[in-house]
Amino acid sequence: MKYEADSPEEYIQQLPKERQEPIRKLRLVIKQNLPEGFQECINYGMIGYVVPHTIYPNGYHCNPKNPLPFMSIASQKNYIEVYNSGIYAIKELFNWFIQEYPKHTDRALDMGKSCIRFKNINEIPYDLIGDLCTKISVEKWIKTYETIFKKIIKIK
C-alpha cells in the first residue's frame, strides 16, 4: 500500500491504528542504530533511509535526482515490511541475517531479495533489525553500490 505523506510522522498517522506502534518502534530502532550519515525521509511512498546528495551527489542510478536508497519500512496490506539493500547486495550480510533470525523468533522467515516481511506485527524482532542497521556504514554502502552497479551501468 502506498501512502501520500511528506514526513515519517504523517506516514505513520495515516496507518491503521494497530500498525502505528510497530512502525514507530521500527523507526526508533533504525534511527538509534543506523550509522551516522544516513538520512530519514519519505522515499517511494515509504519511510526511507538514504545517502543524501550532500554525501553522494550522483544519487540513485535509476533517477539521479533521488538520493541513494539504503533502507525503508512500510506498512503493506498483509504485513509490515523492512527493506535493506545491504542484505541484497552483500552475500555475507544475507547469510548472517538468515543465521541470526531463528535466534530472535520462532516465526518462519518470510523474505524476498531485499525485503523482510512480518505478517504477525506482534513478533517483529526489533533487536535483530537494530543489529542489521549497524552492519553497514554510509561509506561501505557507497562502495558496495558502486562496485555492484559499475558492472551494470556507468556511474559518474
Secondary structure as UniProt FT lines:
FT   HELIX           8..14
FT   HELIX           17..33
FT   TURN            36..37
FT   STRAND          39..43
FT   TURN            44..45
FT   STRAND          46..51
FT   TURN            53..55
FT   TURN            57..58
FT   TURN            61..62
FT   TURN            64..65
FT   STRAND          68..75
FT   STRAND          80..84
FT   HELIX           85..89
FT   HELIX           91..100
FT   HELIX           101..103
FT   STRAND          110..111
FT   STRAND          115..118
FT   HELIX           121..123
FT   HELIX           126..133
FT   TURN            134..135
FT   HELIX           138..150
FT   TURN            151..152
//
